[in-house]
Amino acid sequence: MDEHVGLTGCDDYDLIWTMLERGATVRVLERPLYNYRDHGEERLSLRSREAQIRDLEKVFDKHAVRGDARSALRQLHAEWFGEPVHVVFERRARAAASR
């Protein structure tokens, strides 16, 4: 873990990115191997949106992400910041159902 990128959840993103840059092989699996507990107590992933975006920007700096790619990745991840995972999933499900 690179503490320089912060500890608000973006460190997980940095870990995979760093592993790939160093030659690791990763694969997306069709089924989850574990359930990450989502609860209302104090958690790093529930820190302020602004703190999480700052940490994501540090990850982008570390991995030399610039321009349009940086903007697109920021927009892709921003909806998850500052809210529990189940809240985002419920919002997405409601939006899909209303289409």
C-alpha positions as CSV (number, residue, x, y, z in Angstrom):
1,M,0.0,0.0,0.0
2,D,1.3,3.4,-1.0
3,E,0.2,5.8,1.8
4,H,1.1,8.8,-0.4
5,V,-2.0,8.3,-2.5
6,G,-4.3,8.5,0.6
7,L,-6.5,6.0,2.4
8,T,-10.0,6.9,1.3
9,G,-10.6,3.9,-1.0
10,C,-8.6,4.9,-4.0
11,D,-5.6,2.9,-2.6
12,D,-7.4,-0.2,-3.9
13,Y,-7.4,1.2,-7.4
14,D,-3.7,2.1,-7.0
15,L,-2.8,-1.4,-5.9
16,I,-4.2,-3.1,-9.0
17,W,-2.7,-0.4,-11.3
18,T,0.8,-0.8,-9.7
19,M,0.6,-4.5,-10.0
20,L,-0.2,-4.3,-13.7
21,E,2.6,-1.8,-14.3
22,R,5.0,-4.3,-12.7
23,G,3.9,-7.2,-14.9
24,A,1.2,-8.9,-12.9
25,T,-1.6,-10.7,-14.6
26,V,-5.1,-10.0,-13.4
27,R,-8.5,-11.4,-14.4
28,V,-12.1,-10.2,-13.8
29,L,-14.1,-13.1,-12.4
30,E,-17.7,-13.8,-13.1
31,R,-18.6,-14.2,-9.4
32,P,-17.4,-12.5,-6.3
33,L,-14.9,-14.3,-4.1
34,Y,-15.9,-12.3,-1.0
35,N,-18.5,-9.8,0.2
36,Y,-17.1,-6.6,1.5
37,R,-19.1,-5.7,4.6
38,D,-21.0,-2.4,4.1
39,H,-22.0,-0.8,7.3
40,G,-22.9,2.7,8.7
41,E,-19.9,3.0,11.1
42,E,-16.9,5.1,10.4
43,R,-15.1,3.9,7.3
44,L,-12.5,5.4,5.0
45,S,-14.7,4.9,2.0
46,L,-17.3,7.2,3.6
47,R,-14.9,10.1,4.0
48,S,-15.9,13.3,2.1
49,R,-16.3,13.3,-1.6
50,E,-13.6,16.0,-1.9
51,A,-11.0,13.9,0.1
52,Q,-11.7,10.9,-2.1
53,I,-11.3,12.9,-5.3
54,R,-8.1,14.4,-4.0
55,D,-6.7,10.9,-3.4
56,L,-7.8,9.8,-6.8
57,E,-6.0,12.7,-8.3
58,K,-2.8,11.5,-6.5
59,V,-3.3,8.1,-8.1
60,F,-3.6,9.7,-11.5
61,D,-0.4,11.8,-10.8
62,K,1.5,8.6,-9.7
63,H,0.5,6.7,-12.9
64,A,0.9,9.7,-15.3
65,V,-2.8,9.9,-16.3
66,R,-3.5,13.1,-18.1
67,G,-6.0,14.9,-20.3
68,D,-9.2,13.3,-21.5
69,A,-8.3,9.9,-19.9
70,R,-8.0,11.6,-16.5
71,S,-11.4,13.4,-16.9
72,A,-13.1,10.2,-18.1
73,L,-11.8,8.1,-15.2
74,R,-12.6,10.8,-12.6
75,Q,-16.2,11.0,-13.9
76,L,-16.5,7.2,-14.0
77,H,-15.5,6.8,-10.3
78,A,-17.0,10.0,-8.8
79,E,-20.5,8.6,-8.3
80,W,-19.1,6.1,-5.7
81,F,-17.4,8.6,-3.5
82,G,-18.9,9.6,-0.2
83,E,-21.8,7.0,-0.3
84,P,-22.1,3.4,0.8
85,V,-22.0,0.9,-2.1
86,H,-25.6,-0.2,-1.5
87,V,-26.9,3.3,-1.9
88,V,-25.2,3.7,-5.3
89,F,-26.5,0.3,-6.4
90,E,-30.0,1.2,-5.4
91,R,-29.9,4.5,-7.2
92,R,-28.6,2.7,-10.3
93,A,-31.4,0.1,-10.1
94,R,-34.1,2.8,-9.8
95,A,-32.6,4.6,-12.8
96,A,-32.6,1.4,-14.9
97,A,-36.1,0.6,-13.9
98,S,-37.4,4.0,-14.9
99,R,-36.0,3.7,-18.4
